Amino acid sequence: METLKKETIPQVLNFRSFLFTIILAIFVYLLIMIFSDWEDLIKQIITVDPVVVILAVFLSLGNYFCRFFKWLLFTRSLELEIPFKENFLIFFAGLSLSITPAKVGESIRAFFLQKTSSVDLSKGLASTFSERLIDLLAVTILALIGILILGFQQSVDFLLVLVIILFGILMGVLITLFDPLYNLFSWIFHLKPLFGVGKKIDKFRSDVVVTFHYDVFLGALLLGIIGWACEGLGFFLLAQSLGISITFEASIFIYATSSLLGALSFLPGGLGIMEGSMELFLVNFLVISLSTAGALVILIRMTTLWFGVTLGLIFLMVITQRLRKDASKPILTQDEV
């Protein structure tokens, strides 16, 4: 039992890192309040229709369910024999570490798969990697769609940047999937000092390739676009409730582009970058006050990121409790069986 505690808590869920993220979040939201009329900001948050806030939470939950079904597609493509209930618990427990840089902490799912179903760590990591990569693709595509149908000219400035990002992600996918390209870049990991690392990377890459079979890839990409569009709709509804005049396309562009910038910043949960870029877009494109923009930014982050982290922590407590209970069970000998 003590061994399990040492593996799960200090190594996978580092308390100091978690505390640092919470402090960073408090600092970011204090800055938003300081540079806004904080009294007006709080007043606007309080006056938002509670029904709209609840609806935004449910739309966020819709995104998490879309992400879960993506995860399910990847784990099944790898022929992992995991009970549905176990897989559900493991996926949602991973949301607790969404506030790690680029959400890499969500790879805790691979650890839980190994502990609960004896799944090879490489396969669990491949499923996590593929799920995150599809998310990046989906968000970039939504941002591009938003730009192409928007009515304000400023968005054109971002088109080239988003095309470059999408090109970079696609190149990463192509290098991973196609042997000639992969061999061109992977030779360095097979040099003598790194040979052991190279073998692990080859194994990981072979698992990732399986998850990118075209039918799985297209299904996962569609789920990703639907899921992130749900959160974009939540952003739109909250903006409307605050009296902001904004179109759905503009909402999708602002939310998707800010999410993408936050992810590429590699900061925990994109904190600071996502909030800052979102507020910048709102103030410059829609010409609204800092307090109104700040109110919307805080509301959308509470109903998406922080709702997901809270949900994840509940599932994390459930699954770690189950693991501890299993670890405390006596092991039967052959004679006892």
C-alpha positions in Angstrom: 0.0 0.0 0.0 2.8 2.4 0.9 4.6 1.5 -2.4 1.5 2.3 -4.4 1.2 5.7 -2.6 4.9 6.5 -3.5 4.3 5.7 -7.2 1.0 7.5 -7.7 1.2 10.6 -5.6 4.8 12.0 -5.5 5.9 10.8 -8.9 2.8 11.2 -11.1 0.9 14.0 -9.3 3.6 16.3 -8.0 2.0 18.5 -5.3 4.5 21.3 -5.7 3.8 21.6 -9.4 0.0 21.5 -8.7 0.4 24.2 -6.1 2.5 26.3 -8.5 -0.2 26.1 -11.1 -2.9 27.2 -8.6 -0.7 30.2 -7.6 -0.1 31.1 -11.3 -3.9 30.9 -11.9 -4.6 33.2 -9.0 -1.9 35.7 -10.2 -3.4 35.7 -13.8 -6.9 36.3 -12.6 -5.8 39.0 -10.2 -4.0 40.7 -13.1 -7.2 40.6 -15.1 -9.1 42.2 -12.2 -6.4 44.8 -11.6 -6.3 46.0 -15.2 -10.1 46.1 -15.4 -12.7 47.9 -13.3 -12.8 45.0 -10.9 -16.1 46.2 -9.3 -17.8 46.3 -12.7 -16.2 43.0 -13.6 -17.6 41.2 -10.5 -20.9 42.9 -11.0 -21.1 41.5 -14.6 -20.2 38.0 -13.5 -22.9 38.0 -10.8 -25.6 39.3 -13.2 -25.0 36.5 -15.8 -28.0 34.2 -16.2 -27.2 31.0 -14.1 -29.0 28.9 -16.7 -26.4 30.1 -19.3 -23.5 29.2 -17.0 -25.0 25.7 -16.4 -25.5 25.3 -20.2 -21.9 26.3 -20.8 -20.8 23.6 -18.2 -22.9 21.0 -20.0 -21.4 22.0 -23.4 -17.9 21.7 -21.8 -18.9 18.2 -20.5 -20.0 17.4 -24.1 -16.4 18.2 -25.2 -15.0 15.9 -22.6 -17.4 13.1 -23.7 -16.2 13.6 -27.3 -12.6 13.4 -26.1 -13.5 10.2 -24.2 -14.9 8.6 -27.3 -11.8 9.6 -29.2 -9.7 7.9 -26.5 -12.0 4.9 -26.8 -11.3 4.7 -30.6 -7.6 4.8 -30.0 -7.5 2.2 -27.2 -9.7 -0.2 -29.3 -7.5 0.3 -32.4 -4.6 -0.9 -30.3 -6.8 -3.9 -29.3 -6.5 -3.1 -25.6 -8.8 -5.2 -23.5 -10.1 -2.7 -21.0 -13.5 -2.8 -19.4 -15.6 0.2 -20.5 -16.2 1.4 -16.9 -12.5 1.1 -16.1 -11.6 3.0 -19.3 -14.1 5.7 -18.5 -12.7 6.2 -15.0 -9.2 6.3 -16.2 -9.9 8.9 -19.0 -11.7 11.3 -16.7 -9.1 11.0 -14.0 -6.6 12.3 -16.5 -8.5 15.6 -16.7 -7.2 16.4 -13.2 -3.8 17.1 -14.8 -5.1 19.3 -17.6 -3.2 22.1 -15.8 0.2 20.7 -16.6 2.3 22.1 -19.5 0.7 21.1 -22.8 -1.5 18.8 -20.7 1.3 16.2 -20.6 0.2 15.2 -17.1 -2.8 13.5 -18.8 -0.3 10.7 -19.6 -1.1 9.5 -16.1 -3.8 7.5 -17.9 -1.1 5.2 -19.3 0.1 4.6 -15.7 -3.4 3.7 -14.6 -3.9 1.4 -17.6 -0.8 -0.4 -16.7 -1.8 -0.8 -13.1 -5.4 -1.8 -13.6 -5.3 -3.8 -16.9 -1.6 -4.6 -17.3 -1.5 -2.6 -20.5 2.0 -1.9 -21.9 3.0 1.7 -21.0 3.9 2.5 -24.6 0.4 1.8 -25.8 -1.2 4.0 -23.1 1.1 6.8 -24.0 0.4 6.4 -27.7 -3.3 6.7 -27.0 -2.7 9.9 -25.0 -0.4 11.4 -27.6 -2.8 10.7 -30.5 -5.7 12.2 -28.5 -3.8 15.4 -27.8 -2.6 15.6 -31.4 -6.1 15.3 -32.8 -7.2 18.0 -30.4 -4.5 20.4 -31.8 -5.6 19.6 -35.3 -9.3 20.1 -34.5 -8.7 23.5 -32.8 -6.5 24.7 -35.6 -9.1 23.7 -38.2 -11.9 25.5 -36.2 -9.7 28.6 -36.0 -9.1 28.5 -39.8 -12.8 28.0 -40.5 -13.6 31.0 -38.2 -11.2 33.2 -40.1 -12.4 32.2 -43.5 -16.0 33.2 -42.8 -15.4 36.2 -40.5 -16.5 39.7 -41.4 -13.7 41.7 -39.8 -10.5 42.3 -41.7 -8.1 42.0 -38.7 -8.5 38.2 -38.7 -6.7 37.9 -42.0 -3.4 38.8 -40.2 -3.7 35.5 -38.3 -4.4 33.3 -41.3 -0.8 32.9 -42.3 0.2 32.0 -38.7 -2.6 29.4 -38.4 -1.7 27.9 -41.8 1.9 27.6 -40.6 0.8 25.9 -37.4 -1.5 23.5 -39.2 1.3 22.7 -41.7 3.7 22.0 -38.7 1.2 19.7 -37.1 0.5 17.8 -40.4 4.3 17.5 -41.0 4.6 16.0 -37.5 1.8 13.5 -38.4 3.5 12.6 -41.7 6.9 12.1 -40.2 5.3 9.8 -37.6 3.3 7.8 -40.1 5.6 7.4 -43.1 8.7 5.2 -42.7 11.0 7.1 -45.1 10.3 10.4 -43.3 10.5 8.8 -39.9 13.9 7.1 -40.7 15.2 10.4 -42.0 14.7 12.1 -38.6 15.0 9.1 -36.2 18.6 8.0 -37.0 20.0 10.3 -34.3 18.2 8.2 -31.6 20.0 5.1 -32.8 23.5 6.4 -32.2 25.3 4.4 -29.6 24.8 6.7 -26.5 21.0 6.9 -27.3 20.4 3.4 -28.6 18.2 2.4 -25.7 16.1 5.5 -26.1 15.8 4.9 -29.8 14.3 1.4 -29.3 11.6 2.9 -26.9 10.8 5.7 -29.4 10.5 3.1 -32.2 8.1 1.0 -30.1 6.1 4.1 -29.1 5.9 5.2 -32.8 4.7 1.8 -34.0 1.8 2.1 -31.5 1.0 5.6 -32.6 0.9 4.5 -36.3 -1.8 1.9 -35.4 -4.1 4.7 -33.9 -3.8 6.7 -37.1 -5.5 4.2 -39.4 -7.6 6.4 -41.7 -11.0 5.5 -40.4 -10.0 5.9 -36.8 -8.2 9.2 -37.6 -11.2 10.7 -39.4 -13.6 9.6 -36.7 -11.4 11.0 -34.0 -10.9 14.3 -35.9 -14.7 14.7 -36.4 -15.3 14.1 -32.7 -12.5 16.6 -31.9 -14.1 19.3 -34.1 -17.6 18.7 -32.6 -16.2 18.7 -29.0 -14.3 22.0 -29.4 -17.2 23.6 -31.3 -19.3 22.8 -28.2 -17.0 24.8 -26.0 -17.0 27.6 -28.6 -20.8 27.6 -28.4 -20.5 27.9 -24.6 -18.2 30.9 -25.1 -20.8 32.4 -27.5 -23.7 32.0 -25.1 -21.8 33.5 -22.2 -20.8 36.4 -24.4 -24.4 37.0 -25.4 -25.5 36.8 -21.7 -23.0 39.6 -20.9 -24.5 41.7 -23.6 -21.6 41.4 -26.1 -22.5 41.7 -29.7 -20.7 38.8 -31.3 -21.4 36.2 -34.1 -20.9 32.5 -33.6 -18.1 32.4 -36.2 -16.2 35.2 -34.3 -16.7 33.2 -31.0 -15.3 30.1 -32.6 -12.3 32.0 -34.0 -11.5 33.8 -30.7 -12.0 30.7 -28.5 -10.1 28.2 -30.9 -7.2 30.6 -31.6 -6.8 31.5 -27.9 -6.9 27.7 -27.0 -4.3 27.0 -29.7 -1.9 29.7 -28.5 -2.4 28.5 -24.9 -1.5 24.9 -25.9 1.6 26.0 -27.9 2.8 28.1 -25.0 3.5 24.9 -23.0 2.5 26.8 -19.9 0.3 24.8 -17.3 -3.2 24.8 -18.8 -2.0 27.6 -21.2 -2.5 30.0 -18.2 -1.8 33.6 -18.9 -1.4 33.1 -22.7 -4.9 31.9 -23.4 -6.5 34.5 -21.1 -4.4 37.3 -22.4 -4.9 36.5 -26.1 -8.7 36.0 -25.6 -9.0 39.4 -23.8 -6.8 41.0 -26.5 -9.1 39.6 -29.3 -12.2 40.7 -27.5 -11.1 44.2 -26.8 -9.5 44.9 -30.2 -12.0 43.1 -32.5 -15.2 43.8 -30.7 -14.3 47.1 -29.0 -15.6 46.2 -25.6 -14.4 47.3 -22.1 -11.7 45.4 -20.3 -14.1 44.6 -17.5 -16.6 43.0 -19.8 -13.8 41.0 -21.6 -12.3 40.0 -18.3 -15.7 38.8 -17.0 -16.1 36.6 -20.1 -12.6 35.2 -19.9 -13.0 34.2 -16.2 -16.4 32.7 -16.8 -15.3 30.6 -19.8 -12.2 29.3 -18.0 -14.3 28.4 -14.9 -16.8 26.5 -17.0 -14.1 24.7 -19.1 -10.6 24.2 -17.7 -11.4 24.5 -14.0 -14.7 22.5 -14.3 -12.6 19.7 -16.0 -9.9 19.8 -13.4 -12.5 19.5 -10.6 -14.3 16.7 -12.4 -10.9 15.0 -13.0 -9.9 15.2 -9.3 -13.1 13.4 -8.3 -12.4 10.6 -10.7 -8.7 10.6 -9.6 -9.7 10.0 -6.0 -12.0 7.2 -7.0 -9.4 5.3 -9.1 -6.5 5.8 -6.6 -8.8 4.5 -3.8 -9.6 1.5 -5.9 -5.9 0.8 -6.6 -5.1 1.1 -2.9 -7.9 -1.3 -2.0 -6.7 -3.8 -4.6 -3.1 -3.4 -3.3 -4.3 -4.2 0.2 -6.0 -7.5 -0.8 -4.0 -10.6 0.3 -2.5 -12.6 -2.6 -3.7 -16.2 -2.6 -1.2 -19.0 -3.0 -1.8 -22.0 -5.3 -2.8 -24.2 -2.3 -5.4 -21.6 -1.1 -6.9 -21.4 -4.6 
